[in-house]
């Protein structure tokens, strides 16, 4: 699909705006977008609060109907929106389409959820009393989304927040506002079919000053932010200062333990996708490969051939598997990390800039392998680029220690056919990450499970399982249907007549 055709499908081209949007594919301008003014921001917060107060009164199954209509719009525009994701953030077309499919999947999940917002009935110690828990809409939700998953991560939050009875303010990455604008237009179509004019989704486009104002607003009930650790710490401190709620999805530094019993063919395919997908710009990218020393040379040679020959280029082309880095800053960060790895004893293969003559304004790189004898300091840092550190281990306990010896705790995996190793990896003394997989890579999460991690990853959980509880408030209710007033814990408090 031609880039101009993609933009025209959503009427996105404009030369009148303060924010210049550039495609990482060729470094050329796609459009200009008008940024939100401080005055508009204040109005947006008020609109979100007003919409919430009306939307919370709509029955949850009815709220689910709106998300069902939105899912239908996504299905009808999957190809165009997927291509726009690729055009704006640089991931290959298959991944762009997959991201829109993930939006469709979470809409389906949320529709079912709208009839399952269950509370508990609790046995009371007092005769003639019943206790229960009820769940209620929380309030306006702010979603700050990243460039690398410009719509899927947002939709994890949005679909659940809407069926839970909230309004949503969306602040997309400044690098990918066009996908947000296009998605808003699709939701507005669904809203029209639903016969509602409520401001349930409001878009804020601009820099960190706008984000700071939103995060500090007491009318924002929940701030869900995906990004770097420094950004997450700033958000957490601002929200905590007003005793608000935050849901943080921050950095990952994900490892695979490759054991002697592993199926190497299976493992190699998993390594390739999880380390090269999205040009290494996923929070779940495989960054550390911890290999038993008996397999090290064979595995490194297999990967060396893959890394040397994997097709790198324009992600809109069918046979390309690795697209560009998002921008020069990302490229410079990759080069700095490789230089530091070399100074710490690493043998670096790849990592150089390529296709510069064809795309002088874009940043394509040959993915990098780094052979290390031990886990050095650079390995403990997350570099958002296609760098895979390959490190040997001797015994399983050493591998587990290495796996956990980083400040991040998002995703992890082990390839083994030894049931003791697999179960240990999943146990309390195994992986300390929020996601721990066996015989599957650390990336490619399904929407049915809660997504998130521990330590500097932020502790948040989004998408499936019981993540919906983030977007609601809990009330414990006690109902006295007797003629007496017994107190809990057997306390007597008689005031007489």
Long-range contacts (C-beta under 8 A, 24 or more apart in sequence): 1-79, 1-80, 1-83, 1-316, 3-30, 3-87, 3-316, 6-80, 6-83, 6-84, 6-87, 7-31, 7-84, 7-87, 7-178, 9-77, 9-80, 9-84, 10-80, 10-84, 10-178, 10-181, 10-182, 10-185, 11-185, 12-84, 12-178, 12-181, 12-182, 19-174, 19-177, 19-205, 19-206, 21-88, 21-175, 21-177, 21-178, 22-327, 23-87, 23-88, 23-90, 24-89, 24-90, 24-323, 24-324, 24-325, 24-326, 24-327, 24-362, 24-363, 25-86, 25-87, 25-90, 25-314, 25-315, 25-316, 25-323, 25-324, 25-359, 25-362, 26-314, 26-359, 26-361, 26-362, 27-359, 27-360, 27-361, 27-362, 28-361, 30-87, 30-88, 30-178, 31-178, 33-177, 33-178, 33-181, 33-205, 34-205, 35-205, 35-206, 35-207, 35-210, 36-203, 36-204, 36-205, 36-206, 36-210, 38-210, 38-213, 41-204, 41-210, 41-213, 41-214, 44-169, 44-202, 44-204, 45-140, 45-169, 45-214, 45-217, 45-219, 45-220, 46-219, 47-199, 47-202, 48-140, 48-167, 48-168, 48-169, 48-199, 48-202, 48-219, 49-139, 49-140, 49-167, 49-219, 50-199, 51-140, 51-167, 51-198, 51-199, 51-200, 52-137, 52-139, 52-140, 52-165, 52-166, 52-167, 54-198, 55-137, 55-162, 55-165, 55-166, 55-167, 55-198, 55-200, 56-136, 56-137, 56-165, 56-166, 58-165, 60-114, 60-115, 60-117, 60-163, 60-164, 60-165, 61-114, 61-115, 63-114, 63-162, 63-163, 63-164, 63-165, 64-110, 64-111, 64-112, 64-113, 64-114, 64-115, 64-163, 65-111, 65-114, 65-194, 66-162, 66-190, 66-191, 66-194, 66-196, 66-200, 67-107, 67-110, 67-111, 67-114, 67-159, 67-162, 67-163, 68-107, 68-111, 69-190, 69-193, 69-194, 70-107, 70-159, 70-186, 70-187, 70-190, 71-103, 71-104, 71-107, 71-108, 71-111, 72-190, 73-186, 73-187, 73-189, 73-190, 74-100, 74-103, 74-104, 74-107, 74-186, 75-104, 77-186, 78-104, 80-182, 81-151, 81-179, 81-182, 81-183, 81-186, 83-316, 84-178, 84-179, 84-182, 85-150, 85-151, 85-179, 86-315, 86-316, 86-323, 87-316, 88-150, 88-175, 88-176, 88-178, 88-179, 89-147, 89-148, 89-150, 89-175, 89-176, 89-179, 89-326, 90-279, 90-315, 90-323, 90-324, 90-325, 90-326, 91-148, 91-277, 91-278, 91-279, 91-281, 91-315, 91-323, 92-315, 92-320, 92-321, 92-322, 92-323, 93-315, 93-316, 93-317, 93-318, 95-277, 95-278, 95-315, 96-315, 99-149, 99-150, 99-151, 99-152, 100-151, 100-152, 102-152, 102-155, 102-447, 103-151, 103-152, 103-155, 103-159, 105-446, 105-447, 106-152, 106-155, 106-156, 106-159, 106-160, 106-447, 106-463, 107-155, 107-159, 109-159, 109-447, 109-448, 109-463, 109-464, 110-159, 110-160, 110-162, 110-163, 111-163, 113-160, 113-163, 113-468, 114-163, 117-163, 117-164, 117-468, 117-472, 119-474, 122-476, 124-478, 125-488, 126-480, 126-486, 126-487, 126-488, 127-482, 127-484, 127-486, 128-480, 128-481, 128-482, 128-483, 128-484, 129-478, 129-479, 129-480, 129-481, 129-482, 129-486, 130-478, 130-479, 130-481, 131-476, 131-477, 131-478, 131-479, 132-476, 132-477, 132-479, 133-474, 133-475, 133-476, 133-477, 134-474, 134-475, 134-477, 135-164, 135-469, 135-472, 135-473, 135-474, 135-475, 136-165, 136-472, 136-473, 136-475, 137-164, 137-165, 137-166, 137-471, 137-472, 137-473, 138-164, 138-165, 138-166, 138-221, 138-222, 138-245, 138-471, 138-472, 138-473, 139-166, 139-219, 139-220, 139-221, 139-222, 140-166, 140-167, 140-168, 140-169, 140-219, 140-220, 140-221, 141-166, 141-167, 141-168, 141-169, 141-220, 141-221, 141-222, 141-223, 141-224, 141-471, 142-168, 142-169, 142-171, 142-214, 142-215, 142-220, 142-222, 142-223, 142-224, 142-225, 143-168, 143-169, 143-170, 143-171, 143-224, 143-225, 144-171, 144-211, 144-223, 144-224, 144-225, 144-226, 144-227, 144-235, 145-170, 145-171, 145-172, 145-173, 145-180, 145-226, 146-173, 146-226, 146-227, 146-283, 147-173, 147-175, 147-176, 147-326, 148-278, 148-281, 148-282, 148-283, 148-326, 148-384, 149-226, 149-282, 150-176, 150-179, 150-180, 151-179, 151-180, 151-183, 153-226, 153-249, 153-462, 154-180, 154-183, 155-183, 156-447, 156-451, 156-462, 156-463, 156-467, 157-224, 157-247, 157-462, 157-471, 158-201, 160-463, 160-467, 160-468, 160-470, 160-471, 161-222, 161-471, 162-200, 163-468, 164-468, 164-471, 164-472, 165-472, 166-221, 166-222, 166-471, 167-198, 167-199, 167-200, 167-201, 167-202, 168-200, 168-201, 168-202, 169-202, 169-203, 169-204, 169-214, 169-220, 170-201, 170-202, 170-203, 170-204, 171-204, 171-205, 171-206, 171-210, 171-211, 171-214, 172-203, 172-205, 174-205, 174-206, 174-207, 175-326, 175-327, 177-205, 180-205, 212-238, 215-239, 216-241, 216-242, 218-242, 218-244, 220-244, 221-245, 222-246, 222-247, 222-470, 222-471, 223-247, 224-248, 224-249, 224-460, 224-462, 224-470, 225-249, 226-250, 226-283, 229-456, 232-458, 236-458, 245-470, 246-460, 247-460, 247-461, 247-462, 247-470, 248-457, 248-458, 248-459, 248-460, 249-283, 249-451, 249-452, 249-453, 249-457, 249-458, 249-460, 249-462, 250-283, 250-408, 250-453, 250-456, 250-457, 250-458, 251-283, 251-382, 251-408, 251-410, 251-456, 251-457, 252-282, 252-283, 252-284, 252-285, 252-287, 252-382, 252-408, 252-410, 252-411, 252-442, 252-453, 252-457, 253-287, 253-288, 253-379, 253-380, 253-381, 253-382, 253-406, 253-407, 253-408, 253-410, 254-284, 254-285, 254-286, 254-287, 254-288, 254-408, 254-410, 254-411, 254-412, 254-413, 254-433, 254-442, 254-443, 255-286, 255-287, 255-288, 255-289, 255-290, 255-402, 255-403, 255-406, 255-412, 255-413, 255-442, 256-286, 256-288, 256-289, 256-290, 256-412, 256-413, 256-414, 256-415, 256-441, 256-442, 257-290, 257-393, 257-396, 257-399, 257-400, 257-403, 257-413, 257-414, 257-415, 257-416, 257-425, 258-289, 258-290, 258-291, 258-292, 258-295, 258-299, 258-414, 258-415, 259-292, 259-396, 259-399, 259-414, 259-415, 259-416, 259-418, 259-421, 260-292, 260-294, 260-295, 261-416, 261-417, 261-418, 261-421, 262-295, 262-415, 262-416, 262-417, 262-439, 263-415, 263-417, 263-439, 264-295, 264-298, 264-299, 264-302, 266-415, 266-439, 267-299, 267-415, 268-299, 268-302, 268-303, 268-306, 270-413, 270-415, 270-439, 270-440, 270-441, 271-303, 271-388, 271-441, 272-303, 272-306, 272-310, 273-441, 273-443, 273-444, 274-441, 274-442, 274-443, 274-444, 275-367, 275-386, 275-388, 276-310, 276-321, 276-322, 276-367, 276-386, 277-443, 277-444, 278-323, 279-322, 279-323, 279-324, 279-325, 279-365, 279-367, 279-385, 279-386, 280-367, 280-384, 280-385, 280-386, 280-387, 281-325, 281-326, 281-330, 281-384, 281-385, 282-443, 283-410, 283-411, 284-410, 284-411, 284-435, 284-442, 284-443, 284-444, 284-445, 285-386, 285-442, 285-443, 286-388, 286-441, 286-442, 286-443, 287-379, 287-382, 287-383, 287-387, 287-388, 287-389, 288-375, 288-379, 288-388, 288-389, 288-391, 288-402, 288-403, 288-406, 289-388, 289-389, 289-390, 289-391, 290-391, 290-392, 290-393, 290-399, 290-402, 290-403, 291-390, 291-391, 291-392, 291-393, 292-392, 292-393, 292-394, 292-399, 293-392, 293-393, 293-394, 296-390, 296-392, 299-390, 300-369, 300-371, 300-390, 303-369, 303-388, 303-390, 304-349, 304-369, 307-349, 307-350, 307-366, 307-367, 307-368, 307-369, 307-388, 308-349, 308-350, 308-366, 310-367, 312-354, 312-355, 312-364, 312-365, 312-366, 312-367, 313-355, 313-364, 322-367, 322-386, 323-364, 324-359, 324-362, 324-363, 324-364, 325-363, 325-364, 325-365, 325-385, 326-363, 327-363, 328-363, 330-363, 330-384, 330-385, 331-363, 331-365, 331-385, 333-383, 333-384, 333-385, 334-365, 334-368, 334-383, 334-385, 334-386, 334-387, 337-378, 337-381, 337-383, 337-385, 337-387, 338-368, 338-370, 338-387, 340-377, 340-378, 341-370, 341-372, 341-376, 341-378, 341-379, 341-387, 341-389, 344-372, 344-376, 344-377, 344-378, 345-372, 345-373, 345-376, 346-370, 346-371, 346-372, 346-376, 346-378, 346-389, 347-371, 347-372, 351-387, 375-402, 375-405, 379-406, 380-405, 380-406, 380-407, 382-408, 396-421, 396-424, 400-424, 400-425, 400-429, 400-430, 400-431, 403-431, 404-431, 404-432, 407-455, 407-456, 408-453, 408-455, 408-456, 408-457, 409-433, 409-434, 409-453, 409-454, 409-455, 409-456, 409-457, 410-434, 410-435, 410-442, 410-452, 410-453, 410-457, 411-435, 411-436, 411-437, 411-442, 411-443, 411-445, 411-453, 412-436, 412-437, 412-442, 413-437, 413-438, 413-439, 413-440, 413-441, 413-442, 414-438, 414-439, 415-439, 433-457, 434-461
